């Protein structure tokens, strides 16, 4: 009833009810997009009203990728709560692409994700960098004398995170650069070289 009333007041049809499921019309899509902007600004006003010079208040929505969540969150959660007792911290764990989408939809305030971030509308700041490290059993034939090179992985079995993990994509890119069967631009790795897939690899 409320949607019908709104359509009458605006003089446009917002939803196409002849289809199943119901979908927005072109006018409806534009109004929904604008309504999201209005709601975002309304939430900003609420946050500003709750802000005082001495204390921050409200909810801070933080997203973090699962590969770093167990290590980074304990480093600052207690300190954050002590410094900002009036802030409710909401933490969500998800993959980089999902967190990026939520940031774009204003469903998160910040995210701890792997860079680079392809969305230029998002502000990003590098917190730290870390090298790729190879682990080998003693006597493994590919055990290098010095630094491990991408060429040293040719023909070897590789353990990878499951699809969707950014670290998997980075490893695939490194291996794809030297894989003769890598396909276009050498960005794909033959599945025969993947011995194990997991959502989390710990050493």
N, C-alpha and C positions, 0 to 999 in steps of 0.2 A: 504493500500500500504506500509506503513512504517513497519508494522509487517511482511509482506511478505519479504520485503527487509532485515529485521533483521534476519529472518529465513534463507534466502539465505546466508547471511554473516556468520552466525553461523554454518550452515550446519545441523540444526535440526528443527523439527516441534514443535512449541511452543503450538499450539492450535489444538484440534481435531474438525474440522469443519463438521464432519459427524454427529455430535450430536446436538440436539437443547434443551437448549441453548448451545452455544459453550463453551467447558471446556478446561482447560490447560492439556497438556500431562504431563507425568512424568518429562520430561526434562523441560517443561514449568513451572511446579510447583517449581522446584529447582531454575530456573533462576529468577522467580518472588520473591522467598524468598530472594535470594541474592540481587536483585534490591532494595528491601525494606531496606536492610542493607546499601546499597550504598547511597540511598536517605536520610536515617537517618544521616549518617556521613556527607553528603553534607550540611544538615541543621545545623549540629553541627558546621561546618566550618563557615557558615554564622553567626551563633550566636557569635562565637569567634571573627569574624571580626568586629561585631558591639559592642563588649565589650571594654570599656575603663576603666581606673583606677578610673575615677570620676563618671561614669554613666553607668548603665545597659540599654541596648536597645534591641528591638525585641518584640516578642510575647510570653507571658506565658499562657499556656493552663491549666486551673484548672477545675477539675471535683469535684462535691460535691453532696452528697445524699440529697434528698428533705426534709428528716426529720430534718436536722440540718441547711440547707442552710439559712432559714430566720433568724436564731439566730447567726450563726457564721460569715456570710459574712459582716454584718454591723459593726462587731467588728474590722475589719482590712482593708476594702476596701479603705476608705478615707486615712488612714495612708500609705497604699501601694502606692497609686497614688501620694501622697506628696513626699514620699521617692524615688520613681522610676518613674518620669514623662516621661521617654523615653521608658517605657515598656507598651505595649498594653496588658491588662489583658482580656483574653477570658474565661468566666465562663460557664460551661455546667452542667446542673442538670440531674442526672440519678441515677438508682439503683446501688448498690455496684457491682453486677456481670457485668453490662454493663460498668461501669467505669474501673473495673479491666481489662476487655478485651481491652478497648481502651488504657490503660496504656501499656499493653503487645504489642499492635500494634503500639506503639509510636504515638498515636493520641492525647494523653494528656501528659503533663509534670508532673503533680502531681494530687492527689485526696484526698479529705476529705471523708473517708469511714469508715464503722464500721469494727473493728477488731474482730477476727484474720483474716489475709489475708493468704489464702491457697497457693498462688503463691510465692514460695521461691525466685524466680528471682527478685522480687520487694523488694526494700528497704522500710521498714515501721517504723514509730516512733509514739508511743502513745502520743497524745496531752493532753488527759484528760480521766478520768473515771467517771462514774456516776452510782448510784445504781438504781435498778428497784424499782419503788414505786407503791403501790396499792391505788386506790381511791375508796371509798365506800360512799354510801349515809348514813345519820344518821340512826341508828337502823338496819342496814343490818345484817343479821344473821351471816355472816362470819367475821364481824368486829373483828379483833384480839385485845387482850389486849396489846401485845407488838409488836415485829417484825413479819412481815408477812412471813409465811413459804409456800413452794410450796404445802405442804399437805393441807393447808387451802383453796386451790382453787378447791379441788376435788368436782366434781358435780356442779360447778358453771358455769354461763355463762361468756364468755370472749369476750371482744372487741379486734379485731386484725386489724393490717394493712393488705393491700392487699398482695397477693402472690408476691414474688420478693423482698419485703422489708426485710432487714436483721433483724430489730427489731422484725418482725413477727416470723422469724425462731427462734430467741432467746427465745421468749415467748413460742413458741410451744415446744421447748426443755425442758423448765422448767415445763410446764404443763404435757408434755409427760412422765416425770419421775415418776409421781404419778397417771397417768391414767391407770386404769386396762384394758382398751381396747386400749391401745397405740400401739399394734402390736409389731413387731420385735424391740428389744432394747428399747421399750418404747418411741420412737421418734415421734409418730404420736398421734394426739388428735382427738377424735371423733368429727365429724362436728356438732353434736347436742349441743356441748358446746360452739359453736361460734355463738353469737347473732348478731354481727355486724362487717362488714368489711369496711375499709376506706383507702384511700391513705394518709391521714394525720389526726392525732388525736391531738387536742389541749385542754389544760386544762385552 
